[in-house]
Amino acid sequence: MDIKLEGWTFMPSYMAEAMNARLREIFAGMAENTHFIMKGEKPTLLKAGAEVIMMQMGLTFHSRVVSHRHSTGEFIAETVIYRDGVELGNGLGYAAASDHGSDGNAALKMAKKRSYIDAVLSVTGASSIFTQDYGESGNPITRNQLSYISSLARGSQIPDDVMEAMVHACGSEKIQEMSKQQASRLIDSMLKYIHSGNHGGNR
C-alpha cells in the first residue's frame, strides 16, 4: 500500500528494491555520450537516458507548469511519475528566460526537462548512480535568481542549517558567489524541500 504525506507518495520497500535492481541492469546497457556523459565523479544523466529508464521500467509521466513569473520569465515545472496509474513520486525543475537569451519558450522547455530528469532520478533511485546537468558554470547568479531565492527562503522558513547545507551541496560557500547554474540547482533543491513538507517554521 502506498503512503501519502502532504502530496508526496512513498513506494513500499519491496517495490523500491525491485526498481533498483532493474536500474542496474539498464545502466549496464547504456551508451556514454548518448544516455549519459562523464563530467565528474558521477555520470550525468541525459534526457535520452531518462527516457530509456522510464521505458524499461514501464513508467509513465505527466509534466505541468506550477509557477510562471511573467515579469521575469521564470518557470517552475513539475513532473509526476506513475506505474499502472499509481503515483510514485515527482520532480521539480526551474529555469529562467534570462538563461536562454530571453527566450521564454526555451526556458519553459528547460524547466520541464529538469523536472522530468529530477523525477526519474528521485523516483527510480537513479540518483545513486547519476547526477543532473545544470550547464556550464561561467555566468554569475542573476538579480532575479537572488530575489527568487530570498522570497522562497522567507516564505517557507527553511531552517538556516538546512539552507547552508543546500548551498554547500551546490558547490558554493555563499549564495552571492554562485553561478547561474548553481543558483538554478539551489532553487530546485529548495522547491523539493518545500514540497516535501519538511518546512514550516522549525527554526
N, C-alpha and C positions, 0 to 999 in steps of 0.2 A: 504493500500500500504506500502511495506517495504521501509525503508530509509537506504541507504548505505553511509558510510563515511569512506574513507581510508581503505577499505577492511572489515569493520565491518557492520553487519546487525542488525538493531534495530526493535523489534517487535512492532506492533501497541499496544496501551494501552489495548484495549479490549481483545486481544489475551493473553497478559501477565496476566491480571486479571483472565481469564478462566483457564490458566495453574496453577496459584497459588491456586485457589480453588480446582482443581483436585489434586494438590500436597498434600494438607492437608488430603484429603481422602486416598491417597496412603500411607502416613506416618502412619495413624491410623492402617493400616493393616500390617505394617512391624514388623519383629521379631528382638529383640535385640540379638546381637552376630551372627546373620545371615546376616542381611541387614545393621546393624549399631552397633557400640559399644559406650559405655559411657566412655569417658576419661577426660572429663572436663565439663564446663557449657553446651556445645552443644554436641549432639551426633555426632560421626564421621561416615561419610558415607562410606560404603564398596562398592567394585565393584559390588557385588551381589545386593546391594540396588540401585545402579545407574542403573543397568540393569532392575530392576523392574520399576523404574521411566520411563525409555526410552520405555519399552514395553507398560506400562499402558497409556502413553501419545501418543502412536503411532508415535514415533520419530525414525529416522534412523541416522546413523553417518558414517563418513569416517575419518580414522586416517592415518597420514603420518609423516615421519621424515622430519623436516625442516632444521635441522642442525646436523652435526656429526663431532666432532673433533677426528680424528683418533689417533692423538698423545696422547690424554688423555682419550679416551674412553668416551667422554661426548656426550649426545644426547639431542636434543630438539624435542619434538613431538607436533603435532597439531591435535586436533580432531574437526571436523566441524559437527554440528548437523542440521538435516533437518526435515521438515514436508512437506509431499506431494511434495518433490523435491525442496522446498523453503529453502534457508539457513537461519537459525535463529540466529546463533552465533557460537563461537568457544571457545576452551580452549587450554592451553599450559601446557606442562609438561617437567621437566628437571630431568635427572638422569646421574650419572657417574659410570663407571666401578669400580672406587676405593671404592664406597659404597657397592659394591656387589662382593667382593673377586676377583676383576679384571675380572669379567665375563661380557664381552660386551653384550652378548645376554640377560642376566638378566637386565642390565642397560637399554637396548632398550625396553624391556617389561615394565619396571617400568616407563620409560618416557611416553610411550603410555597410560599406566594405569592412570598415574597422569593427563595427558591431557584429557583423557576420563571423569574422575571424575570431573575435573575442568570445563569442558564444561557443564556437567549435572548440576553442582551447579550454574553456571553462567546463562545458558540459561533458565532453568526452574524456577529460583528463589529459588532453594532448599538451597542456602546459608543462607537464613533467618532461616532455621531450623538446617542444618548440617554444619559441618566443614570438612576439608580434613585431612587425616592422613599422616604425613611425617615421621613416625617412632619414635623410641626412641631417646632421646637427649643426649646420653652419650659421643659420639665421637666429638672432636673439628673440626672446619672448616678446610678443606684441602687447600694446596697451590694452587691447580688447581682451586678450587672454588673462592678463593680470587682473583686470576688472572682474572678469567672469569667475576666476579662481577665488577672489576675495568675496564675491557675492555668494558663491557656493559654501565657502567656509563659514560665513556669518549665518546664512540661512539654515544650515544643517547642524551647526555647533559641533563640528568634528573635533575631538579632543586634540590638544596640542601635540601629545606624543605620537598619536596616530598620523597626524598631518606631517610631522617631521620625518617619520618612517617612510611615508609615501614619497616625500621629496627626495630622500636619500635613495630610495628604490629606483627613482627615475635618473639617477646618476648625477645629482647636483646637491650642493650644500645649502643653497638659498634659492627661493623661487625667483628672485630678481635676476639671478645669474643663469637661468635656464635658457635653452634654445627653444624655438617654436615647437620643435618636435617633442622635446622633453615636457613642455607645458601641455601639449595635447595628451601625452601619456598620463600626466598627473591628473588632468581633468577626467580622463576615462577612469582612473583609479578612484577618484573622489566620487564620481557618479555610481560606480559599483558599490562603494562603501555605503553611500546614502541609500541606494535602493535595496541593500541587503537588510536594512532595518537596524543596523548597529548604532546609528546616530540617535540623538535626542537629548542633548544637554548633559551627558555624563562626564563632565569635566572634573 
